[in-house]
Amino acid sequence: MSLAIASALASASVTAPNSPSTTALQPPVQQQAQPTNTPTDTVTLTEAQQVYNLYNQGQTVPQISTSLSLPVSMVNNYLGITQGGG
């Protein structure tokens, strides 16, 4: 002999009031991970450091001067290049 007991409270907790019964059959919605707004690491190089980097990459003094909008004399000064005078 078996006895079935139903509770109004148990049936109410299964289905929310005024909700269609099909929502219980839908798979749960997975939330996508939100990108974090972590700051990226950046470094600001001085003019002298930029000159050194470009020179070490094989650029000539006039190329460095043009790309950094610096006079040739300043690029030479950063690199320690002296002009031989008379």
C-alpha positions in Angstrom: 0.0 0.0 0.0 1.4 3.4 -0.9 0.3 6.8 0.1 0.9 10.0 -1.9 1.2 13.2 0.0 1.1 16.6 -1.8 1.8 19.9 -0.2 0.7 23.2 -1.5 4.0 24.7 -0.4 6.1 22.2 -2.3 4.2 22.8 -5.5 4.5 26.5 -5.1 8.3 26.4 -4.7 8.6 24.4 -8.0 6.9 27.0 -10.1 6.9 30.7 -9.6 3.5 32.4 -9.6 2.4 33.7 -13.0 5.3 32.1 -14.8 4.8 29.9 -17.8 5.6 26.3 -17.2 8.0 26.2 -20.2 10.6 28.2 -18.3 11.4 25.2 -16.2 12.3 23.2 -19.4 14.7 25.8 -20.8 18.4 25.3 -20.1 20.0 27.8 -17.7 21.6 30.8 -19.3 25.3 30.8 -18.9 26.8 34.2 -18.1 29.8 35.2 -20.1 32.8 36.4 -18.2 33.0 40.1 -18.2 36.3 41.5 -19.2 38.2 43.1 -16.4 39.3 46.7 -16.7 42.8 46.0 -15.5 45.2 48.7 -16.7 47.8 47.7 -19.2 51.4 48.3 -18.4 52.8 51.1 -20.4 56.1 52.8 -20.3 56.9 56.3 -21.6 60.4 56.5 -22.9 62.4 59.7 -22.9 63.7 61.2 -26.1 67.2 59.9 -25.3 65.9 56.4 -24.8 63.9 56.5 -28.0 67.1 57.6 -29.9 69.1 54.7 -28.3 66.4 52.2 -29.2 66.2 53.3 -32.8 69.9 53.5 -33.2 70.3 50.0 -31.8 67.7 48.8 -34.3 70.0 49.9 -37.1 68.5 53.3 -38.0 70.9 56.0 -39.1 71.1 59.4 -37.4 69.2 61.2 -40.2 66.4 58.5 -40.0 66.2 58.9 -36.3 66.1 62.7 -36.6 63.2 62.5 -39.1 61.2 59.9 -37.2 61.4 61.7 -33.9 61.3 65.2 -35.3 64.6 66.1 -33.7 67.5 68.1 -35.0 70.4 65.9 -36.2 72.7 67.7 -33.6 70.4 66.6 -30.8 70.4 63.0 -32.0 74.2 63.1 -32.2 74.3 64.6 -28.7 72.1 61.8 -27.2 74.3 59.2 -28.9 77.5 61.0 -27.7 78.7 61.6 -31.3 80.9 64.6 -31.6 81.6 66.4 -34.8 85.3 66.6 -35.6 86.2 70.3 -35.9 89.2 71.7 -37.7 
